[in-house]
Amino acid sequence: MSMNREQKRLLQRQGQLGADGEPAARSREKTRPTAPAQAAQRSRTKPREFLHEVGVELRKVAWPSRAETINYSTVVLMTLVIVIILIFFLDYGFSFVARFLFK
């Protein structure tokens, strides 16, 4: 099996490779969640807790500056105009060819 050092280290951390680089023997253990674990999975998050977690996650977002937003919007609009013009001329050309062939 060909792999780089990073992949080998990852597989060793996961227990899929031994220290010598050979595949580790897998043990078959069946893990079933216990009744309290199943009940915890079914419980719902309270709306207030959910909104708090949303706020925490939104603080982690790298928001673009006003200049970046304007630049990105300009690029999108210019691309949109170019694609619209391209589709218009392709449609016009195909309709001209179809009219020529079926007349």
mmCIF file of the C-alpha atoms, coordinates in Angstrom:
data_MODEL
# 
_entry.id   MODEL 
# 
loop_
_atom_site.group_PDB 
_atom_site.id 
_atom_site.type_symbol 
_atom_site.label_atom_id 
_atom_site.label_alt_id 
_atom_site.label_comp_id 
_atom_site.label_asym_id 
_atom_site.label_entity_id 
_atom_site.label_seq_id 
_atom_site.pdbx_PDB_ins_code 
_atom_site.Cartn_x 
_atom_site.Cartn_y 
_atom_site.Cartn_z 
_atom_site.occupancy 
_atom_site.B_iso_or_equiv 
_atom_site.pdbx_formal_charge 
_atom_site.auth_seq_id 
_atom_site.auth_comp_id 
_atom_site.auth_asym_id 
_atom_site.auth_atom_id 
_atom_site.pdbx_PDB_model_num 
ATOM 1   C CA . MET A 1 1   ? 0.000   0.000  0.000   1.00 0.00 ? 1   MET A CA 1 
ATOM 2   C CA . SER A 1 2   ? 1.519   3.335  -1.042  1.00 0.00 ? 2   SER A CA 1 
ATOM 3   C CA . MET A 1 3   ? 0.946   6.214  1.345   1.00 0.00 ? 3   MET A CA 1 
ATOM 4   C CA . ASN A 1 4   ? 2.761   9.242  2.655   1.00 0.00 ? 4   ASN A CA 1 
ATOM 5   C CA . ARG A 1 5   ? 3.911   9.911  6.238   1.00 0.00 ? 5   ARG A CA 1 
ATOM 6   C CA . GLU A 1 6   ? 0.837   11.969 7.084   1.00 0.00 ? 6   GLU A CA 1 
ATOM 7   C CA . GLN A 1 7   ? -1.511  9.161  6.057   1.00 0.00 ? 7   GLN A CA 1 
ATOM 8   C CA . LYS A 1 8   ? 0.543   6.602  8.009   1.00 0.00 ? 8   LYS A CA 1 
ATOM 9   C CA . ARG A 1 9   ? 0.480   8.747  11.156  1.00 0.00 ? 9   ARG A CA 1 
ATOM 10  C CA . LEU A 1 10  ? -3.272  9.257  10.819  1.00 0.00 ? 10  LEU A CA 1 
ATOM 11  C CA . LEU A 1 11  ? -3.889  5.534  10.392  1.00 0.00 ? 11  LEU A CA 1 
ATOM 12  C CA . GLN A 1 12  ? -1.631  4.763  13.376  1.00 0.00 ? 12  GLN A CA 1 
ATOM 13  C CA . ARG A 1 13  ? -3.554  7.244  15.543  1.00 0.00 ? 13  ARG A CA 1 
ATOM 14  C CA . GLN A 1 14  ? -6.797  5.592  14.485  1.00 0.00 ? 14  GLN A CA 1 
ATOM 15  C CA . GLY A 1 15  ? -5.376  2.175  15.349  1.00 0.00 ? 15  GLY A CA 1 
ATOM 16  C CA . GLN A 1 16  ? -5.537  0.841  11.802  1.00 0.00 ? 16  GLN A CA 1 
ATOM 17  C CA . LEU A 1 17  ? -1.731  0.522  11.417  1.00 0.00 ? 17  LEU A CA 1 
ATOM 18  C CA . GLY A 1 18  ? 0.807   -0.928 13.812  1.00 0.00 ? 18  GLY A CA 1 
ATOM 19  C CA . ALA A 1 19  ? 4.078   0.775  14.755  1.00 0.00 ? 19  ALA A CA 1 
ATOM 20  C CA . ASP A 1 20  ? 5.855   -1.135 11.967  1.00 0.00 ? 20  ASP A CA 1 
ATOM 21  C CA . GLY A 1 21  ? 3.442   0.159  9.305   1.00 0.00 ? 21  GLY A CA 1 
ATOM 22  C CA . GLU A 1 22  ? 1.613   -3.125 8.819   1.00 0.00 ? 22  GLU A CA 1 
ATOM 23  C CA . PRO A 1 23  ? -2.190  -3.239 9.059   1.00 0.00 ? 23  PRO A CA 1 
ATOM 24  C CA . ALA A 1 24  ? -3.306  -3.857 12.630  1.00 0.00 ? 24  ALA A CA 1 
ATOM 25  C CA . ALA A 1 25  ? -5.576  -6.764 13.403  1.00 0.00 ? 25  ALA A CA 1 
ATOM 26  C CA . ARG A 1 26  ? -9.118  -5.552 13.836  1.00 0.00 ? 26  ARG A CA 1 
ATOM 27  C CA . SER A 1 27  ? -11.075 -6.610 16.837  1.00 0.00 ? 27  SER A CA 1 
ATOM 28  C CA . ARG A 1 28  ? -14.754 -7.093 16.391  1.00 0.00 ? 28  ARG A CA 1 
ATOM 29  C CA . GLU A 1 29  ? -16.533 -5.491 19.266  1.00 0.00 ? 29  GLU A CA 1 
ATOM 30  C CA . LYS A 1 30  ? -20.141 -4.669 19.106  1.00 0.00 ? 30  LYS A CA 1 
ATOM 31  C CA . THR A 1 31  ? -20.892 -1.459 20.887  1.00 0.00 ? 31  THR A CA 1 
ATOM 32  C CA . ARG A 1 32  ? -24.536 -0.832 21.535  1.00 0.00 ? 32  ARG A CA 1 
ATOM 33  C CA . PRO A 1 33  ? -25.647 2.395  23.086  1.00 0.00 ? 33  PRO A CA 1 
ATOM 34  C CA . THR A 1 34  ? -27.156 1.897  26.485  1.00 0.00 ? 34  THR A CA 1 
ATOM 35  C CA . ALA A 1 35  ? -30.636 3.100  27.361  1.00 0.00 ? 35  ALA A CA 1 
ATOM 36  C CA . PRO A 1 36  ? -29.477 6.411  28.963  1.00 0.00 ? 36  PRO A CA 1 
ATOM 37  C CA . ALA A 1 37  ? -27.332 7.157  25.906  1.00 0.00 ? 37  ALA A CA 1 
ATOM 38  C CA . GLN A 1 38  ? -30.297 6.563  23.615  1.00 0.00 ? 38  GLN A CA 1 
ATOM 39  C CA . ALA A 1 39  ? -32.462 8.845  25.744  1.00 0.00 ? 39  ALA A CA 1 
ATOM 40  C CA . ALA A 1 40  ? -29.796 11.564 25.569  1.00 0.00 ? 40  ALA A CA 1 
ATOM 41  C CA . GLN A 1 41  ? -29.735 11.314 21.789  1.00 0.00 ? 41  GLN A CA 1 
ATOM 42  C CA . ARG A 1 42  ? -33.490 11.773 21.580  1.00 0.00 ? 42  ARG A CA 1 
ATOM 43  C CA . SER A 1 43  ? -33.665 14.824 23.827  1.00 0.00 ? 43  SER A CA 1 
ATOM 44  C CA . ARG A 1 44  ? -34.143 18.103 22.031  1.00 0.00 ? 44  ARG A CA 1 
ATOM 45  C CA . THR A 1 45  ? -32.072 21.235 22.398  1.00 0.00 ? 45  THR A CA 1 
ATOM 46  C CA . LYS A 1 46  ? -33.936 24.079 24.018  1.00 0.00 ? 46  LYS A CA 1 
ATOM 47  C CA . PRO A 1 47  ? -34.514 27.114 21.756  1.00 0.00 ? 47  PRO A CA 1 
ATOM 48  C CA . ARG A 1 48  ? -32.530 29.425 24.030  1.00 0.00 ? 48  ARG A CA 1 
ATOM 49  C CA . GLU A 1 49  ? -29.556 27.031 24.058  1.00 0.00 ? 49  GLU A CA 1 
ATOM 50  C CA . PHE A 1 50  ? -29.787 26.646 20.282  1.00 0.00 ? 50  PHE A CA 1 
ATOM 51  C CA . LEU A 1 51  ? -29.742 30.417 19.735  1.00 0.00 ? 51  LEU A CA 1 
ATOM 52  C CA . HIS A 1 52  ? -26.789 30.753 22.100  1.00 0.00 ? 52  HIS A CA 1 
ATOM 53  C CA . GLU A 1 53  ? -24.861 28.109 20.129  1.00 0.00 ? 53  GLU A CA 1 
ATOM 54  C CA . VAL A 1 54  ? -25.740 29.868 16.868  1.00 0.00 ? 54  VAL A CA 1 
ATOM 55  C CA . GLY A 1 55  ? -24.345 33.108 18.268  1.00 0.00 ? 55  GLY A CA 1 
ATOM 56  C CA . VAL A 1 56  ? -21.144 31.367 19.361  1.00 0.00 ? 56  VAL A CA 1 
ATOM 57  C CA . GLU A 1 57  ? -20.676 29.877 15.899  1.00 0.00 ? 57  GLU A CA 1 
ATOM 58  C CA . LEU A 1 58  ? -21.400 33.199 14.162  1.00 0.00 ? 58  LEU A CA 1 
ATOM 59  C CA . ARG A 1 59  ? -18.644 34.849 16.202  1.00 0.00 ? 59  ARG A CA 1 
ATOM 60  C CA . LYS A 1 60  ? -16.200 32.361 14.644  1.00 0.00 ? 60  LYS A CA 1 
ATOM 61  C CA . VAL A 1 61  ? -17.115 33.378 11.071  1.00 0.00 ? 61  VAL A CA 1 
ATOM 62  C CA . ALA A 1 62  ? -14.581 35.459 9.147   1.00 0.00 ? 62  ALA A CA 1 
ATOM 63  C CA . TRP A 1 63  ? -16.899 38.142 7.770   1.00 0.00 ? 63  TRP A CA 1 
ATOM 64  C CA . PRO A 1 64  ? -15.775 39.978 4.596   1.00 0.00 ? 64  PRO A CA 1 
ATOM 65  C CA . SER A 1 65  ? -15.152 43.702 4.739   1.00 0.00 ? 65  SER A CA 1 
ATOM 66  C CA . ARG A 1 66  ? -17.350 46.167 2.869   1.00 0.00 ? 66  ARG A CA 1 
ATOM 67  C CA . ALA A 1 67  ? -14.732 46.527 0.098   1.00 0.00 ? 67  ALA A CA 1 
ATOM 68  C CA . GLU A 1 68  ? -14.457 42.740 -0.315  1.00 0.00 ? 68  GLU A CA 1 
ATOM 69  C CA . THR A 1 69  ? -18.240 42.422 -0.512  1.00 0.00 ? 69  THR A CA 1 
ATOM 70  C CA . ILE A 1 70  ? -18.416 45.114 -3.212  1.00 0.00 ? 70  ILE A CA 1 
ATOM 71  C CA . ASN A 1 71  ? -15.589 43.454 -5.178  1.00 0.00 ? 71  ASN A CA 1 
ATOM 72  C CA . TYR A 1 72  ? -17.205 40.006 -4.965  1.00 0.00 ? 72  TYR A CA 1 
ATOM 73  C CA . SER A 1 73  ? -20.599 41.416 -5.973  1.00 0.00 ? 73  SER A CA 1 
ATOM 74  C CA . THR A 1 74  ? -19.051 43.210 -8.960  1.00 0.00 ? 74  THR A CA 1 
ATOM 75  C CA . VAL A 1 75  ? -17.336 40.026 -10.128 1.00 0.00 ? 75  VAL A CA 1 
ATOM 76  C CA . VAL A 1 76  ? -20.585 38.051 -9.820  1.00 0.00 ? 76  VAL A CA 1 
ATOM 77  C CA . LEU A 1 77  ? -22.637 40.662 -11.691 1.00 0.00 ? 77  LEU A CA 1 
ATOM 78  C CA . MET A 1 78  ? -20.076 40.979 -14.519 1.00 0.00 ? 78  MET A CA 1 
ATOM 79  C CA . THR A 1 79  ? -19.934 37.191 -14.868 1.00 0.00 ? 79  THR A CA 1 
ATOM 80  C CA . LEU A 1 80  ? -23.728 37.088 -14.934 1.00 0.00 ? 80  LEU A CA 1 
ATOM 81  C CA . VAL A 1 81  ? -23.866 39.709 -17.719 1.00 0.00 ? 81  VAL A CA 1 
ATOM 82  C CA . ILE A 1 82  ? -21.287 37.784 -19.780 1.00 0.00 ? 82  ILE A CA 1 
ATOM 83  C CA . VAL A 1 83  ? -23.171 34.489 -19.384 1.00 0.00 ? 83  VAL A CA 1 
ATOM 84  C CA . ILE A 1 84  ? -26.494 36.151 -20.289 1.00 0.00 ? 84  ILE A CA 1 
ATOM 85  C CA . ILE A 1 85  ? -24.965 37.657 -23.446 1.00 0.00 ? 85  ILE A CA 1 
ATOM 86  C CA . LEU A 1 86  ? -23.406 34.308 -24.382 1.00 0.00 ? 86  LEU A CA 1 
ATOM 87  C CA . ILE A 1 87  ? -26.704 32.456 -23.934 1.00 0.00 ? 87  ILE A CA 1 
ATOM 88  C CA . PHE A 1 88  ? -28.582 35.138 -25.900 1.00 0.00 ? 88  PHE A CA 1 
ATOM 89  C CA . PHE A 1 89  ? -26.271 34.858 -28.913 1.00 0.00 ? 89  PHE A CA 1 
ATOM 90  C CA . LEU A 1 90  ? -26.213 31.052 -28.788 1.00 0.00 ? 90  LEU A CA 1 
ATOM 91  C CA . ASP A 1 91  ? -30.027 30.973 -28.676 1.00 0.00 ? 91  ASP A CA 1 
ATOM 92  C CA . TYR A 1 92  ? -30.244 33.491 -31.520 1.00 0.00 ? 92  TYR A CA 1 
ATOM 93  C CA . GLY A 1 93  ? -27.753 31.497 -33.612 1.00 0.00 ? 93  GLY A CA 1 
ATOM 94  C CA . PHE A 1 94  ? -29.464 28.142 -33.024 1.00 0.00 ? 94  PHE A CA 1 
ATOM 95  C CA . SER A 1 95  ? -32.895 29.604 -33.813 1.00 0.00 ? 95  SER A CA 1 
ATOM 96  C CA . PHE A 1 96  ? -31.497 31.139 -37.033 1.00 0.00 ? 96  PHE A CA 1 
ATOM 97  C CA . VAL A 1 97  ? -30.039 27.762 -38.063 1.00 0.00 ? 97  VAL A CA 1 
ATOM 98  C CA . ALA A 1 98  ? -33.281 25.937 -37.177 1.00 0.00 ? 98  ALA A CA 1 
ATOM 99  C CA . ARG A 1 99  ? -35.375 28.417 -39.181 1.00 0.00 ? 99  ARG A CA 1 
ATOM 100 C CA . PHE A 1 100 ? -32.983 28.045 -42.135 1.00 0.00 ? 100 PHE A CA 1 
ATOM 101 C CA . LEU A 1 101 ? -33.130 24.225 -42.021 1.00 0.00 ? 101 LEU A CA 1 
ATOM 102 C CA . PHE A 1 102 ? -36.906 23.895 -41.604 1.00 0.00 ? 102 PHE A CA 1 
ATOM 103 C CA . LYS A 1 103 ? -38.056 26.516 -44.114 1.00 0.00 ? 103 LYS A CA 1 
# 
